Amino acid sequence: MRSEQDLFHELSYYTLSHPDPSFIHQHIVDAFAAQRADGKTKRIALTFALVGLYLHLEKGYTGRRVQLAHMEMARKKRDWPAIELPDERGDVTVSDVLAAPPGAERDSMIDTWCASVWGAYKQSHAQIARLARDMLE
């Protein structure tokens, strides 16, 4: 049986070779990081993942724009917030995304996965939105 990490790598091959210049790979990086976070995850990693999901789903950012936002955030040194980890991190997983046929269906499933993970962190939505506004506006 293949691990979630192996499945993520397989999906990465798909997204990194995707012809769309919007760079959907960023969205799978953020969804996977937020879904797989645990007590050992660095605060910056989870914060960036959740800001990425917020910008994509709530503000309509492409993966490329999310990547640029992450770069801007990285230039600003700060103490990153502690974010409460929900018990459940979304019903959709990387294996569900890979089960969808390549192309429009899989691309749509990536957005479904992102929404599932973002929804699981609902207790942190306001905190992440404030942080994104403070750092990016």
N, C-alpha and C positions, 0 to 999 in steps of 0.2 A: 504494500500500500504506500502510495506517495504521500509525503508530508505536505502540510499547507505551504511551507516554504518552497518546496519543489513545484507545486501548482502555481505559486506566485511567479516563480522564474519562468514557467511556461507561458503564463499570461504576459509577462514582461516581454518575451520574444515577440508576441503578437503586437503589443502596444508600441514597442520601440521601432517596429518595422511598418507601422501604420502610415499610410500615405497622407492622412489628414494633418495639416500643419498646426492644428490646435494643440497638439501634444497631449493626447489623452493618457499617456503614461503617468503623468503627474497625479491624475485622479486615482489610479490604482495604488500608487505609492502611499497616498494619504489615507485611502480607505483601509489598506492592509495594516499600516502602522497604527491607526486608531483602533482597529478591531483586535489586533494582537497585543496591544499594550498591556503591561503588567507592572507590578511594583518596582521592577528594575529598569523600566523604560525611563530614559532621560526626559525631564520636563520639556526641554526644547523640542524633542522629537514629537511628543504628543501635542504640544501647542501648535507646532507648524502643521501637523496633520489635520487638526481640527480647524485651524484657520483656513487651510486649503479647501476642506470640505465646505465650510461656511461660504467662502468666496465663490466657489463653483456653484453650489446649490442655491444660495440666497441672493447672490449678486451676479450670477451668470458669467463668471470668469471662465475663460478657456484654461486649459492646462498650462499653456505658455504664460498667460497673465498671472496665474497662481505662482508659477516658478519665479517670475520677476518680483512678485510680492514677497515671497520667501527670501529672496536675495536682499530686498530692501529691509526686511525685518532683521536679517542676520547682521546688517551693518550697525544696528542699534543695540548696544550692549544693555542687558537688563537681567533682573532675576525673573525667570519664567515662572508662571503660576503653577501651583499644585492643582491638578484637575482630578476630581473624583472619578474613579473608574466604575462604570455601571457593571452590574453582574452580567447582563446580557449586552452584547455589542452589535446587535443586528441579526436578522434572520437569514440574510443573503451572505454567501461566502464566496471566496475565490473559485471554489469548485463549481458553484452555480453559474458563475460567469463563464467559465470554460465549457460548461455543458451547452451553452448557447452557440449556435452556428456562427462562424466568423463573419464579419461584416456588420450590417446595420443592427441585427439582433444582439450580437455580442456587445457592440458599442452601447446600445440601449441598456443592456444588462449591467454594464459598468456604472451607468448613472443610477440604476436601481440599487446596486450594491452601495454606492456612495450615500444615497438617501437613507438606506437601511442603517448604516453605521452612524451617520450624522443624527438620525432620529433617536438612536440609543443613548446619545449624550445630551438629551434634551435639558437636563439639569444644568448643563454648562453653556447652553446657547447664548444667553445674555452676556456671560463673562467673555466668551470668545468674540462675540460681535463688538463689545466695547474695546477689547484689546486690538482687534483689527482696525477699528476706527481710529483709535489713539495712535497706532503705529504707522498707518498707511494714508492718513489724510492730513 
